[in-house]
Amino acid sequence: MTTQMLFRKLFHTGYAVKDVDAAIGWLGEKFGITGWKILRLPDDSPGRALAFAYARDMMIELVDIKPGQVPIYNDWIPADASAIRLHHLGYMVDNEDEWRSVARQFEALGIPLAMDAEMGDLLSYRYFDTTSLFGHYCEFVLMKPGGQGFWESVPRN
């Protein structure tokens, strides 16, 4: 069996950060990535913020998770406030059929589902634990009706 989705529609690179503002400052200073869409998360959320920016055609996602709150991030949060650490590659799924197919393909390969969640009416996302194979997780994103156009406001650098 071949995994049809892996490597097919790479959408973003996801980095774990300790402090989203410090990481954004560092990326701006070093690489000129200064335009960001930042989502500050509620105080009762396991995370503090998500930030998105395009560097040419590649989207970068910064994930600022409170230590100890989301197990798949615990070992990826860097010690330095401005550091970033590759956590996952994100792949876009076009429809519900592909969403189900991806899950079946990873299950058939014995690769476990590490996290399955959603962001309201915006999107659903799943992380598969490919860390022993690639050194990072693979995330798959399925946009919901309320999420159409969500990425259009992400700045391009």
ChimeraX attribute file (.defattr): number of C-alpha atoms within 10 A of each C-alpha:
attribute: neighborCount
match mode: 1-to-1
recipient: residues
	/A:1	6
	/A:2	7
	/A:3	14
	/A:4	12
	/A:5	18
	/A:6	17
	/A:7	12
	/A:8	11
	/A:9	14
	/A:10	18
	/A:11	19
	/A:12	20
	/A:13	19
	/A:14	24
	/A:15	23
	/A:16	25
	/A:17	31
	/A:18	24
	/A:19	23
	/A:20	24
	/A:21	17
	/A:22	16
	/A:23	22
	/A:24	25
	/A:25	15
	/A:26	18
	/A:27	16
	/A:28	15
	/A:29	11
	/A:30	9
	/A:31	11
	/A:32	13
	/A:33	20
	/A:34	17
	/A:35	17
	/A:36	21
	/A:37	15
	/A:38	17
	/A:39	11
	/A:40	14
	/A:41	14
	/A:42	10
	/A:43	8
	/A:44	7
	/A:45	12
	/A:46	15
	/A:47	17
	/A:48	18
	/A:49	20
	/A:50	19
	/A:51	22
	/A:52	24
	/A:53	25
	/A:54	20
	/A:55	16
	/A:56	10
	/A:57	11
	/A:58	14
	/A:59	20
	/A:60	21
	/A:61	25
	/A:62	27
	/A:63	24
	/A:64	25
	/A:65	24
	/A:66	18
	/A:67	15
	/A:68	12
	/A:69	12
	/A:70	13
	/A:71	11
	/A:72	14
	/A:73	19
	/A:74	14
	/A:75	12
	/A:76	19
	/A:77	24
	/A:78	16
	/A:79	11
	/A:80	12
	/A:81	15
	/A:82	17
	/A:83	19
	/A:84	26
	/A:85	16
	/A:86	17
	/A:87	25
	/A:88	24
	/A:89	21
	/A:90	25
	/A:91	22
	/A:92	19
	/A:93	23
	/A:94	12
	/A:95	12
	/A:96	12
	/A:97	9
	/A:98	15
	/A:99	19
	/A:100	11
	/A:101	15
	/A:102	20
	/A:103	17
	/A:104	13
	/A:105	17
	/A:106	18
	/A:107	13
	/A:108	12
	/A:109	12
	/A:110	10
	/A:111	16
	/A:112	14
	/A:113	17
	/A:114	15
	/A:115	14
	/A:116	12
	/A:117	11
	/A:118	14
	/A:119	11
	/A:120	10
	/A:121	12
	/A:122	15
	/A:123	17
	/A:124	18
	/A:125	19
	/A:126	22
	/A:127	20
	/A:128	21
	/A:129	22
	/A:130	18
	/A:131	13
	/A:132	9
	/A:133	9
	/A:134	10
	/A:135	12
	/A:136	18
	/A:137	24
	/A:138	24
	/A:139	27
	/A:140	25
	/A:141	20
	/A:142	20
	/A:143	21
	/A:144	16
	/A:145	10
	/A:146	11
	/A:147	15
	/A:148	12
	/A:149	11
	/A:150	11
	/A:151	13
	/A:152	8
	/A:153	11
	/A:154	18
	/A:155	17
	/A:156	17
	/A:157	17
